[in-house]
Amino acid sequence: MGVYWRKGLEIGVIEIDKQHQSLVEAFNSFLLACRNGKGSSELLELLKFLDSYAIQHFTTEETIQKASSYPEYESHRLQHLGFMKKIHDLKGQLTSNDPPQINHLIAANTVLLDWFIKHISGSDSHFGRYLFETNYFAESDAQ
Ligand SMILES: [Fe+2]
């Protein structure tokens, strides 16, 4: 079991693709820790990483969306907020409980990872196509 970066996940924006790759790698090391029975001790680390890195990453996307007048900016931003809420909810459950339980590990894998992969291959790749079709980078010279 694992999640690997693959060409099909690229949206064609170098900075965003690199950030997505880093996020996939963070999930991957967490999955590896789960497989080695160390998921519980790694979960909080993953959530801490996601908490800060996801904000940075979402800001990158939203900045380009605004600059390119992406028509779906607002709904895309709401999806990002939904993801942050999932992280905070999971973190909240952990700090009020003893060591993370198996249900927390499953939640991290299914709720967070599934959301993330679907978001990249759906909404983010839609955004990538928009940038390509509107020739954004050729005109702005931003990449
Ligand atoms: Fe996004």
Backbone and ligand atoms as CSV (ligand in chain L), in Angstrom:
chain,resi,resn,atom,element,x,y,z
A,1,MET,N,N,0.853,-1.193,0.000
A,1,MET,CA,C,0.000,0.000,0.000
A,1,MET,C,C,0.891,1.246,0.000
A,2,GLY,N,N,0.568,2.159,-0.817
A,2,GLY,CA,C,1.348,3.394,-0.864
A,2,GLY,C,C,0.767,4.315,-1.898
A,3,VAL,N,N,1.179,5.551,-1.838
A,3,VAL,CA,C,0.738,6.485,-2.860
A,3,VAL,C,C,2.002,7.064,-3.477
A,4,TYR,N,N,2.058,7.014,-4.775
A,4,TYR,CA,C,3.287,7.431,-5.441
A,4,TYR,C,C,3.003,8.571,-6.402
A,5,TRP,N,N,3.971,9.434,-6.508
A,5,TRP,CA,C,3.834,10.529,-7.457
A,5,TRP,C,C,3.905,9.964,-8.863
A,6,ARG,N,N,3.021,10.382,-9.699
A,6,ARG,CA,C,3.049,9.922,-11.089
A,6,ARG,C,C,2.730,11.091,-12.004
A,7,LYS,N,N,3.165,10.943,-13.226
A,7,LYS,CA,C,3.020,12.007,-14.207
A,7,LYS,C,C,1.557,12.464,-14.349
A,8,GLY,N,N,0.649,11.502,-14.250
A,8,GLY,CA,C,-0.780,11.806,-14.407
A,8,GLY,C,C,-1.297,12.791,-13.369
A,9,LEU,N,N,-0.559,12.965,-12.260
A,9,LEU,CA,C,-1.012,13.896,-11.228
A,9,LEU,C,C,-0.512,15.319,-11.480
A,10,GLU,N,N,0.380,15.468,-12.429
A,10,GLU,CA,C,0.908,16.813,-12.701
A,10,GLU,C,C,-0.171,17.684,-13.318
A,11,ILE,N,N,-0.186,18.951,-12.899
A,11,ILE,CA,C,-1.163,19.861,-13.501
A,11,ILE,C,C,-0.483,20.845,-14.466
A,12,GLY,N,N,0.829,20.758,-14.549
A,12,GLY,CA,C,1.541,21.579,-15.525
A,12,GLY,C,C,2.056,22.901,-14.995
A,13,VAL,N,N,1.968,23.095,-13.685
A,13,VAL,CA,C,2.522,24.310,-13.077
A,13,VAL,C,C,3.645,23.834,-12.153
A,14,ILE,N,N,4.872,24.173,-12.513
A,14,ILE,CA,C,6.026,23.580,-11.835
A,14,ILE,C,C,5.960,23.736,-10.309
A,15,GLU,N,N,5.704,24.940,-9.848
A,15,GLU,CA,C,5.710,25.195,-8.402
A,15,GLU,C,C,4.631,24.359,-7.693
A,16,ILE,N,N,3.452,24.337,-8.281
A,16,ILE,CA,C,2.355,23.583,-7.663
A,16,ILE,C,C,2.633,22.080,-7.719
A,17,ASP,N,N,3.146,21.611,-8.833
A,17,ASP,CA,C,3.456,20.181,-8.951
A,17,ASP,C,C,4.498,19.753,-7.918
A,18,LYS,N,N,5.484,20.613,-7.687
A,18,LYS,CA,C,6.522,20.290,-6.688
A,18,LYS,C,C,5.906,20.196,-5.297
A,19,GLN,N,N,5.018,21.132,-5.002
A,19,GLN,CA,C,4.383,21.123,-3.681
A,19,GLN,C,C,3.493,19.889,-3.528
A,20,HIS,N,N,2.743,19.570,-4.582
A,20,HIS,CA,C,1.909,18.363,-4.524
A,20,HIS,C,C,2.775,17.137,-4.271
A,21,GLN,N,N,3.914,17.114,-4.937
A,21,GLN,CA,C,4.819,15.974,-4.784
A,21,GLN,C,C,5.292,15.862,-3.329
A,22,SER,N,N,5.627,16.997,-2.721
A,22,SER,CA,C,6.070,16.969,-1.316
A,22,SER,C,C,4.956,16.457,-0.411
A,23,LEU,N,N,3.726,16.853,-0.710
A,23,LEU,CA,C,2.601,16.399,0.112
A,23,LEU,C,C,2.380,14.896,-0.063
A,24,VAL,N,N,2.474,14.430,-1.299
A,24,VAL,CA,C,2.316,12.992,-1.551
A,24,VAL,C,C,3.414,12.218,-0.813
A,25,GLU,N,N,4.632,12.762,-0.819
A,25,GLU,CA,C,5.736,12.085,-0.126
A,25,GLU,C,C,5.490,12.018,1.382
A,26,ALA,N,N,4.911,13.100,1.937
A,26,ALA,CA,C,4.610,13.102,3.379
A,26,ALA,C,C,3.581,12.017,3.698
A,27,PHE,N,N,2.555,11.906,2.859
A,27,PHE,CA,C,1.557,10.852,3.046
A,27,PHE,C,C,2.209,9.479,2.910
A,28,ASN,N,N,3.107,9.385,1.953
A,28,ASN,CA,C,3.747,8.107,1.705
A,28,ASN,C,C,4.574,7.644,2.892
A,29,SER,N,N,5.322,8.569,3.500
A,29,SER,CA,C,6.114,8.118,4.658
A,29,SER,C,C,5.194,7.767,5.822
A,30,PHE,N,N,4.053,8.456,5.887
A,30,PHE,CA,C,3.097,8.085,6.936
A,30,PHE,C,C,2.544,6.675,6.694
A,31,LEU,N,N,2.202,6.378,5.443
A,31,LEU,CA,C,1.689,5.041,5.117
A,31,LEU,C,C,2.724,3.967,5.444
A,32,LEU,N,N,3.980,4.305,5.171
A,32,LEU,CA,C,5.068,3.381,5.472
A,32,LEU,C,C,5.152,3.148,6.979
A,33,ALA,N,N,5.017,4.240,7.743
A,33,ALA,CA,C,5.055,4.121,9.209
A,33,ALA,C,C,3.905,3.247,9.690
A,34,CYS,N,N,2.730,3.415,9.075
A,34,CYS,CA,C,1.570,2.577,9.458
A,34,CYS,C,C,1.880,1.110,9.212
A,35,ARG,N,N,2.503,0.866,8.061
A,35,ARG,CA,C,2.815,-0.518,7.705
A,35,ARG,C,C,3.813,-1.117,8.688
A,36,ASN,N,N,4.674,-0.270,9.231
A,36,ASN,CA,C,5.680,-0.762,10.179
A,36,ASN,C,C,5.203,-0.676,11.625
A,37,GLY,N,N,3.905,-0.421,11.790
A,37,GLY,CA,C,3.361,-0.352,13.148
A,37,GLY,C,C,3.720,0.920,13.885
A,38,LYS,N,N,4.188,1.945,13.156
A,38,LYS,CA,C,4.596,3.183,13.832
A,38,LYS,C,C,3.681,4.355,13.458
A,39,GLY,N,N,2.518,4.013,12.900
A,39,GLY,CA,C,1.594,5.052,12.439
A,39,GLY,C,C,1.155,5.989,13.550
A,40,SER,N,N,0.893,5.410,14.739
A,40,SER,CA,C,0.382,6.230,15.836
A,40,SER,C,C,1.344,7.346,16.206
A,41,SER,N,N,2.630,6.998,16.262
A,41,SER,CA,C,3.591,8.034,16.679
A,41,SER,C,C,3.858,9.032,15.556
A,42,GLU,N,N,3.586,8.635,14.328
A,42,GLU,CA,C,3.864,9.524,13.193
A,42,GLU,C,C,2.676,10.413,12.826
A,43,LEU,N,N,1.491,10.049,13.319
A,43,LEU,CA,C,0.295,10.760,12.865
A,43,LEU,C,C,0.326,12.245,13.228
A,44,LEU,N,N,0.711,12.543,14.455
A,44,LEU,CA,C,0.731,13.947,14.872
A,44,LEU,C,C,1.742,14.734,14.046
A,45,GLU,N,N,2.866,14.083,13.737
A,45,GLU,CA,C,3.886,14.742,12.895
A,45,GLU,C,C,3.314,15.053,11.518
A,46,LEU,N,N,2.592,14.085,10.961
A,46,LEU,CA,C,1.987,14.307,9.648
A,46,LEU,C,C,1.004,15.476,9.722
A,47,LEU,N,N,0.186,15.492,10.750
A,47,LEU,CA,C,-0.822,16.551,10.860
A,47,LEU,C,C,-0.170,17.917,11.050
A,48,LYS,N,N,0.892,17.951,11.815
A,48,LYS,CA,C,1.614,19.223,12.020
A,48,LYS,C,C,2.185,19.706,10.696
A,49,PHE,N,N,2.783,18.770,9.958
A,49,PHE,CA,C,3.359,19.122,8.661
A,49,PHE,C,C,2.260,19.639,7.732
A,50,LEU,N,N,1.163,18.893,7.658
A,50,LEU,CA,C,0.072,19.291,6.756
A,50,LEU,C,C,-0.483,20.647,7.148
A,51,ASP,N,N,-0.606,20.851,8.432
A,51,ASP,CA,C,-1.185,22.092,8.923
A,51,ASP,C,C,-0.421,23.304,8.388
A,52,SER,N,N,0.888,23.250,8.413
A,52,SER,CA,C,1.647,24.409,7.939
A,52,SER,C,C,1.886,24.359,6.428
A,53,TYR,N,N,2.227,23.181,5.918
A,53,TYR,CA,C,2.583,23.118,4.495
A,53,TYR,C,C,1.355,23.279,3.597
A,54,ALA,N,N,0.220,22.749,4.052
A,54,ALA,CA,C,-0.989,22.860,3.223
A,54,ALA,C,C,-1.395,24.329,3.100
A,55,ILE,N,N,-1.248,25.096,4.159
A,55,ILE,CA,C,-1.597,26.523,4.083
A,55,ILE,C,C,-0.711,27.204,3.046
A,56,GLN,N,N,0.579,26.923,3.133
A,56,GLN,CA,C,1.533,27.505,2.182
A,56,GLN,C,C,1.159,27.109,0.748
A,57,HIS,N,N,0.859,25.830,0.581
A,57,HIS,CA,C,0.535,25.319,-0.747
A,57,HIS,C,C,-0.774,25.917,-1.285
A,58,PHE,N,N,-1.794,25.942,-0.443
A,58,PHE,CA,C,-3.085,26.484,-0.890
A,58,PHE,C,C,-2.940,27.972,-1.228
A,59,THR,N,N,-2.115,28.666,-0.473
A,59,THR,CA,C,-1.889,30.088,-0.766
A,59,THR,C,C,-1.259,30.254,-2.144
A,60,THR,N,N,-0.306,29.372,-2.478
A,60,THR,CA,C,0.317,29.427,-3.806
A,60,THR,C,C,-0.751,29.275,-4.883
A,61,GLU,N,N,-1.579,28.255,-4.737
A,61,GLU,CA,C,-2.626,28.019,-5.744
A,61,GLU,C,C,-3.583,29.192,-5.830
A,62,GLU,N,N,-4.042,29.653,-4.678
A,62,GLU,CA,C,-5.058,30.713,-4.682
A,62,GLU,C,C,-4.503,32.025,-5.221
A,63,THR,N,N,-3.216,32.265,-4.986
A,63,THR,CA,C,-2.594,33.489,-5.519
A,63,THR,C,C,-2.598,33.463,-7.042
A,64,ILE,N,N,-2.244,32.308,-7.601
A,64,ILE,CA,C,-2.236,32.196,-9.072
A,64,ILE,C,C,-3.672,32.233,-9.600
A,65,GLN,N,N,-4.588,31.660,-8.865
A,65,GLN,CA,C,-5.988,31.682,-9.310
A,65,GLN,C,C,-6.518,33.114,-9.379
A,66,LYS,N,N,-6.183,33.884,-8.366
A,66,LYS,CA,C,-6.634,35.283,-8.355
A,66,LYS,C,C,-5.992,36.054,-9.503
A,67,ALA,N,N,-4.672,35.867,-9.635
A,67,ALA,CA,C,-3.936,36.606,-10.666
A,67,ALA,C,C,-4.420,36.258,-12.067
A,68,SER,N,N,-4.906,35.026,-12.221
A,68,SER,CA,C,-5.336,34.597,-13.557
A,68,SER,C,C,-6.851,34.733,-13.735
A,69,SER,N,N,-7.510,35.363,-12.751
A,69,SER,CA,C,-8.977,35.545,-12.774
A,69,SER,C,C,-9.710,34.219,-12.986
A,70,TYR,N,N,-9.244,33.195,-12.296
A,70,TYR,CA,C,-9.868,31.872,-12.419
A,70,TYR,C,C,-11.321,31.956,-11.951
A,71,PRO,N,N,-12.255,31.606,-12.812
A,71,PRO,CA,C,-13.674,31.787,-12.448
A,71,PRO,C,C,-14.123,30.912,-11.279
A,72,GLU,N,N,-13.402,29.834,-11.006
A,72,GLU,CA,C,-13.825,28.945,-9.915
A,72,GLU,C,C,-12.998,29.142,-8.647
A,73,TYR,N,N,-12.384,30.296,-8.580
A,73,TYR,CA,C,-11.532,30.608,-7.414
A,73,TYR,C,C,-12.262,30.382,-6.088
A,74,GLU,N,N,-13.460,30.948,-5.986
A,74,GLU,CA,C,-14.168,30.912,-4.700
A,74,GLU,C,C,-14.517,29.479,-4.271
A,75,SER,N,N,-15.039,28.680,-5.205
A,75,SER,CA,C,-15.406,27.309,-4.822
A,75,SER,C,C,-14.154,26.471,-4.549
A,76,HIS,N,N,-13.086,26.766,-5.258
A,76,HIS,CA,C,-11.825,26.047,-5.032
A,76,HIS,C,C,-11.280,26.382,-3.639
A,77,ARG,N,N,-11.354,27.652,-3.291
A,77,ARG,CA,C,-10.881,28.095,-1.977
A,77,ARG,C,C,-11.681,27.404,-0.861
A,78,LEU,N,N,-12.976,27.244,-1.089
A,78,LEU,CA,C,-13.817,26.574,-0.086
A,78,LEU,C,C,-13.404,25.112,0.088
A,79,GLN,N,N,-12.998,24.494,-1.010
A,79,GLN,CA,C,-12.512,23.102,-0.898
A,79,GLN,C,C,-11.257,23.059,-0.031
A,80,HIS,N,N,-10.369,24.034,-0.232
A,80,HIS,CA,C,-9.154,24.088,0.586
A,80,HIS,C,C,-9.503,24.270,2.064
A,81,LEU,N,N,-10.450,25.162,2.326
A,81,LEU,CA,C,-10.854,25.389,3.720
A,81,LEU,C,C,-11.423,24.107,4.329
A,82,GLY,N,N,-12.161,23.357,3.523
A,82,GLY,CA,C,-12.730,22.090,3.993
A,82,GLY,C,C,-11.634,21.117,4.395
A,83,PHE,N,N,-10.549,21.102,3.618
A,83,PHE,CA,C,-9.431,20.205,3.931
A,83,PHE,C,C,-8.761,20.625,5.241
A,84,MET,N,N,-8.559,21.932,5.412
A,84,MET,CA,C,-7.940,22.421,6.647
A,84,MET,C,C,-8.809,22.044,7.853
A,85,LYS,N,N,-10.117,22.113,7.646
A,85,LYS,CA,C,-11.028,21.759,8.751
A,85,LYS,C,C,-10.881,20.274,9.112
A,86,LYS,N,N,-10.727,19.439,8.091
A,86,LYS,CA,C,-10.544,18.001,8.357
A,86,LYS,C,C,-9.272,17.783,9.193
A,87,ILE,N,N,-8.211,18.511,8.847
A,87,ILE,CA,C,-6.960,18.381,9.602
A,87,ILE,C,C,-7.175,18.820,11.054
A,88,HIS,N,N,-7.831,19.971,11.213
A,88,HIS,CA,C,-8.049,20.486,12.564
A,88,HIS,C,C,-8.942,19.557,13.386
A,89,ASP,N,N,-9.968,19.004,12.737
A,89,ASP,CA,C,-10.854,18.075,13.446
A,89,ASP,C,C,-10.074,16.862,13.946
A,90,LEU,N,N,-9.243,16.338,13.055
A,90,LEU,CA,C,-8.468,15.152,13.416
A,90,LEU,C,C,-7.462,15.487,14.527
A,91,LYS,N,N,-6.838,16.637,14.414
A,91,LYS,CA,C,-5.897,17.068,15.452
A,91,LYS,C,C,-6.604,17.233,16.792
A,92,GLY,N,N,-7.801,17.812,16.726
A,92,GLY,CA,C,-8.593,18.018,17.945
A,92,GLY,C,C,-8.922,16.703,18.616
A,93,GLN,N,N,-9.258,15.705,17.824
A,93,GLN,CA,C,-9.580,14.384,18.386
A,93,GLN,C,C,-8.358,13.784,19.052
A,94,LEU,N,N,-7.193,14.042,18.483
A,94,LEU,CA,C,-5.973,13.429,19.012
A,94,LEU,C,C,-5.539,14.044,20.321
A,95,THR,N,N,-5.607,15.358,20.389
A,95,THR,CA,C,-5.096,15.984,21.603
A,95,THR,C,C,-6.002,15.725,22.793
A,96,SER,N,N,-7.293,15.415,22.508
A,96,SER,CA,C,-8.180,15.154,23.628
A,96,SER,C,C,-8.214,13.658,23.972
A,97,ASN,N,N,-7.450,12.887,23.249
A,97,ASN,CA,C,-7.432,11.437,23.491
A,97,ASN,C,C,-6.036,10.959,23.852
A,98,ASP,N,N,-5.952,9.715,24.243
A,98,ASP,CA,C,-4.650,9.099,24.468
A,98,ASP,C,C,-4.015,8.800,23.115
A,99,PRO,N,N,-3.063,7.923,23.044
A,99,PRO,CA,C,-2.389,7.683,21.766
A,99,PRO,C,C,-3.389,7.446,20.636
A,100,PRO,N,N,-3.043,7.883,19.432
A,100,PRO,CA,C,-3.961,7.719,18.308
A,100,PRO,C,C,-4.400,6.268,18.150
A,101,GLN,N,N,-5.651,6.100,17.886
A,101,GLN,CA,C,-6.219,4.769,17.716
A,101,GLN,C,C,-6.264,4.437,16.232
A,102,ILE,N,N,-6.569,3.185,15.963
A,102,ILE,CA,C,-6.605,2.729,14.580
A,102,ILE,C,C,-7.592,3.552,13.740
A,103,ASN,N,N,-8.697,3.974,14.359
A,103,ASN,CA,C,-9.671,4.768,13.594
A,103,ASN,C,C,-9.092,6.113,13.160
A,104,HIS,N,N,-8.163,6.654,13.949
A,104,HIS,CA,C,-7.519,7.916,13.558
A,104,HIS,C,C,-6.584,7.695,12.366
A,105,LEU,N,N,-5.896,6.555,12.392
A,105,LEU,CA,C,-4.979,6.250,11.283
A,105,LEU,C,C,-5.779,6.042,9.999
A,106,ILE,N,N,-6.904,5.357,10.141
A,106,ILE,CA,C,-7.756,5.122,8.973
A,106,ILE,C,C,-8.304,6.460,8.473
A,107,ALA,N,N,-8.710,7.301,9.401
A,107,ALA,CA,C,-9.246,8.613,9.005
A,107,ALA,C,C,-8.192,9.405,8.243
A,108,ALA,N,N,-6.951,9.362,8.721
A,108,ALA,CA,C,-5.877,10.105,8.046
A,108,ALA,C,C,-5.680,9.571,6.637
A,109,ASN,N,N,-5.729,8.251,6.513
A,109,ASN,CA,C,-5.503,7.645,5.195
A,109,ASN,C,C,-6.674,7.858,4.244
A,110,THR,N,N,-7.851,7.668,4.742
A,110,THR,CA,C,-9.007,7.758,3.839
A,110,THR,C,C,-9.449,9.206,3.670
A,111,VAL,N,N,-9.770,9.869,4.771
A,111,VAL,CA,C,-10.330,11.218,4.669
A,111,VAL,C,C,-9.327,12.196,4.050
A,112,LEU,N,N,-8.110,12.214,4.573
A,112,LEU,CA,C,-7.149,13.212,4.101
A,112,LEU,C,C,-6.516,12.832,2.770
A,113,LEU,N,N,-5.986,11.624,2.705
A,113,LEU,CA,C,-5.278,11.219,1.483
A,113,LEU,C,C,-6.231,11.108,0.286
A,114,ASP,N,N,-7.380,10.479,0.504
A,114,ASP,CA,C,-8.349,10.351,-0.594
A,114,ASP,C,C,-8.786,11.722,-1.091
A,115,TRP,N,N,-9.081,12.597,-0.147
A,115,TRP,CA,C,-9.494,13.952,-0.534
A,115,TRP,C,C,-8.400,14.584,-1.381
A,116,PHE,N,N,-7.184,14.454,-0.913
A,116,PHE,CA,C,-6.072,15.137,-1.566
A,116,PHE,C,C,-5.860,14.638,-2.999
A,117,ILE,N,N,-5.845,13.333,-3.167
A,117,ILE,CA,C,-5.625,12.771,-4.511
A,117,ILE,C,C,-6.785,13.145,-5.444
A,118,LYS,N,N,-8.006,13.077,-4.919
A,118,LYS,CA,C,-9.163,13.464,-5.747
A,118,LYS,C,C,-9.096,14.941,-6.101
A,119,HIS,N,N,-8.675,15.742,-5.150
A,119,HIS,CA,C,-8.599,17.189,-5.392
A,119,HIS,C,C,-7.560,17.501,-6.471
A,120,ILE,N,N,-6.406,16.860,-6.382
A,120,ILE,CA,C,-5.366,17.103,-7.396
A,120,ILE,C,C,-5.862,16.668,-8.769
A,121,SER,N,N,-6.405,15.460,-8.827
A,121,SER,CA,C,-6.762,14.961,-10.163
A,121,SER,C,C,-8.061,15.564,-10.686
A,122,GLY,N,N,-8.847,16.169,-9.811
A,122,GLY,CA,C,-10.074,16.822,-10.264
A,122,GLY,C,C,-9.903,18.334,-10.355
A,123,SER,N,N,-10.106,19.005,-9.249
A,123,SER,CA,C,-10.134,20.474,-9.234
A,123,SER,C,C,-8.816,21.115,-9.656
A,124,ASP,N,N,-7.698,20.579,-9.152
A,124,ASP,CA,C,-6.413,21.206,-9.490
A,124,ASP,C,C,-6.063,21.006,-10.961
A,125,SER,N,N,-6.370,19.841,-11.484
A,125,SER,CA,C,-6.025,19.636,-12.888
A,125,SER,C,C,-6.957,20.473,-13.779
A,126,HIS,N,N,-8.170,20.709,-13.328
A,126,HIS,CA,C,-9.081,21.622,-14.041
A,126,HIS,C,C,-8.460,23.020,-14.083
A,127,PHE,N,N,-7.928,23.434,-12.965
A,127,PHE,CA,C,-7.270,24.743,-12.886
A,127,PHE,C,C,-6.054,24.792,-13.814
A,128,GLY,N,N,-5.280,23.703,-13.815
A,128,GLY,CA,C,-4.111,23.633,-14.699
A,128,GLY,C,C,-4.509,23.794,-16.163
A,129,ARG,N,N,-5.605,23.139,-16.530
A,129,ARG,CA,C,-6.073,23.247,-17.932
A,129,ARG,C,C,-6.502,24.673,-18.244
A,130,TYR,N,N,-7.142,25.297,-17.276
A,130,TYR,CA,C,-7.574,26.691,-17.468
A,130,TYR,C,C,-6.351,27.584,-17.760
A,131,LEU,N,N,-5.290,27.405,-16.976
A,131,LEU,CA,C,-4.085,28.224,-17.178
A,131,LEU,C,C,-3.493,27.984,-18.559
A,132,PHE,N,N,-3.519,26.727,-18.951
A,132,PHE,CA,C,-2.973,26.358,-20.258
A,132,PHE,C,C,-3.835,26.955,-21.377
A,133,GLU,N,N,-5.135,26.792,-21.242
A,133,GLU,CA,C,-6.042,27.263,-22.303
A,133,GLU,C,C,-6.060,28.774,-22.412
A,134,THR,N,N,-5.872,29.455,-21.278
A,134,THR,CA,C,-5.890,30.923,-21.333
A,134,THR,C,C,-4.485,31.476,-21.570
A,135,ASN,N,N,-3.535,30.563,-21.737
A,135,ASN,CA,C,-2.163,30.983,-22.039
A,135,ASN,C,C,-1.585,31.869,-20.950
A,136,TYR,N,N,-1.985,31.600,-19.720
A,136,TYR,CA,C,-1.636,32.478,-18.607
A,136,TYR,C,C,-0.125,32.688,-18.471
A,137,PHE,N,N,0.623,31.597,-18.470
A,137,PHE,CA,C,2.051,31.744,-18.212
A,137,PHE,C,C,2.787,32.404,-19.368
A,138,ALA,N,N,2.329,32.140,-20.579
A,138,ALA,CA,C,2.972,32.787,-21.731
A,138,ALA,C,C,2.775,34.289,-21.659
A,139,GLU,N,N,1.567,34.683,-21.189
A,139,GLU,CA,C,1.279,36.115,-21.145
A,139,GLU,C,C,1.869,36.793,-19.925
A,140,SER,N,N,1.854,36.079,-18.780
A,140,SER,CA,C,2.321,36.749,-17.558
A,140,SER,C,C,3.804,36.508,-17.333
A,141,ASP,N,N,4.356,35.494,-18.005
A,141,ASP,CA,C,5.758,35.141,-17.795
A,141,ASP,C,C,6.020,34.787,-16.354
A,142,ALA,N,N,4.989,34.226,-15.705
A,142,ALA,CA,C,5.094,34.002,-14.261
A,142,ALA,C,C,5.735,32.673,-13.887
A,143,GLN,N,N,5.878,31.756,-14.828
A,143,GLN,CA,C,6.459,30.456,-14.427
A,143,GLN,C,C,7.898,30.324,-14.852
L,1,LIG,FE,FE,-6.292,23.044,-4.905
